[in-house]
C-alpha cells in the first residue's frame, strides 16, 4: 500500500467472525513500531492499549456504518499513541472487509494539555488578583 497521511489497516471481516488483518501501509507500521509481518500476525485488539481494547471491540461489534473513535494504540516500545480511528465497512473482492484509518493525535493531545495548563494558570492569576 502506498503512503499517505494516515495509517491504514485492512481486515477481512466476515459477519459474526473475528476480523483478520490482511494489509497495513507503511505509516501504520511506523505508528505501531512494527514491520508489516508483525502487524499481520496480531489480532486487532493487540494493537491497542489494554485499557482501550474492550471499548474498541465494542465499537466494532456495533458498527453499522462509518464511525470514528479516539483511543490509543500501543507502539512496540510500550508507549501509548493517541489516535483517531476511522472505521469503514466495505466489500473487497466480494468479501466483507473493514478499513481502519489511524490518524496520529499526538500534537492535538499536546495542544489540549497546554490549553488546560494555561487555563489553570489564568484561573489562578484571577484568584490572586481578587485577593
C-alpha positions, -999 to +999 in steps of 0.1 A: +000+000+000+012+035-008+019+060+019-005+089+026-014+109+057-029+081+077-020+046+089-043+022+071-052-013+082-074-036+061-093-065+076-114-092+061-144-091+083-170-118+077-202-113+097-201-127+133-164-137+129-131-123+142-116-098+117-084-110+100-058-083+092-047-086+056-029-054+048-011-025+066+005+005+050+040+019+059+025+047+080+007+021+102+039+002+105+058+033+117+029+043+141+030+009+157+068+004+155+063-029+139+071-043+105+042-055+082+046-092+090+045-085+128+013-064+124-003-091+101+003-118+127-015-099+155-052-098+165-069-064+162-072-059+199-034-065+204-027-032+186-044-011+213-036-001+249-050-028+273-074-003+289-089+006+254-093-029+240-129-036+252-141-002+240-126-006+206-140-041+202-174-030+213-173-001+188-165-026+161-192-050+172-219-024+170-206-007+138-233-005+112-219+025+092-188+046+091-176+056+126-148+072+144-133+068+178-105+085+198-083+059+215-047+048+220-027+023+200+003+005+216+037+012+200+062-016+200+082+004+226+053+001+250+042+037+249+006+047+240+000+068+209-032+088+208-051+083+176-084+088+160-097+056+144-120+059+114-138+027+105-154+020+072-171-013+062-167-022+025-166-051+001-132-060-014-131-088-039-167-099-029-156-102+007-169-081+036-140-060+048-131-033+073-109-004+065-094+012+096-076+045+093-053+057+122-048+094+125-020+105+149-034+129+175-001+134+194+001+171+185-036+177+192-033+160+226-003+181+235-021+213+224-051+204+245-029+197+275-011+231+270-045+248+267-057+232+300-025+243+317-028+279+305-065+280+316-055+268+350-028+294+352-053+321+342-078+310+369-050+310+395-039+345+384-075+358+385-078+344+421-046+361+431-059+394+417-092+391+436-072+389+469 
